[in-house]
């Protein structure tokens, strides 16, 4: 038996926990001791296997970090890497948790400080996640908003600031300095849980792509409203800026829609639901949407992969940078369109018409589906779990 720690430090949403628990449940079933150190404990009450604890996090002010982060180093500056004392405390906390749990190996999804602490502590580590959370290794770290003009010296300055603080912490533990910020991800294994075409870093070569682990988490079987209108599947939070507008458009265009709106109050659901637009707070089986004509969602990695592997074009309404850059990749491949959250809500009638009636979107999505028709996520997951077991076992020997 090995003791394996699943770590999630940065980022929002439930995708990171879903990713880690896909590994965790398999490892528990194989007799290993699994612990989760999580940014958010919400959702950890489900049967994910193992114990759940709060991850060490930086909760202070960002001390003058203004504007939008332009590379990975600028993200880190907002989470404790701006000050060597703060970073040292975070690293000590992670090491303390690893010692408490007697960890043999760390599996990290968007958890750079967990990876740094594992490096310092001599623990093997695995970095998992879609492209955004496992950035490419370069100096300075790659731009996250390539459509914006950013001076190169700004990116270099952010890298130097972060790297200097990292190396001071490493030196205090007697370790070898990192040559660049990207060295945080020089770990024992990297599992990029996406396909090359959807990597947020489009110029990554080579990449350790294993494909999306979109194991169906269950839910209701989709049953479309009766009628003749085209079928649209919507996954949006009810507090999204454009939620009500999308519902109004679906009704105006007489489309048949299934809307998954987690957390929607019952009174609001009853007010908005019509004969053609069914709204639910419960999940649907994403793997059973192959007769859908259009998907509307945030552009998160899990939803994108689930849609494209069934040949479904998309309209994406991202709310943060990771979703935005993922949606850009889908748009670049001609499989959908995105709405910029920083711009006014557009006239969506022609946009809907284009997505539903222009065969190019469906054709491009179908090509993607055909390319990866032989991909079997369950088999991939079993293989990756075996690789994790091997790495953890080596540490115990």
Helices and strands as residue ranges (DSSP letters): E 3-8, H 15-29, E 33-38, E 51-54, H 72-76, H 84-100, E 105-109, H 112-121, E 124-129, G 131-133, H 152-172, G 181-185, E 189-192, G 196-198, E 231-235, H 243-252, E 256-260, H 266-272, E 277-280, G 286-288, E 294-297, H 301-308, E 314-316, H 321-332, E 336-338, H 348-357, H 359-371, H 377-396
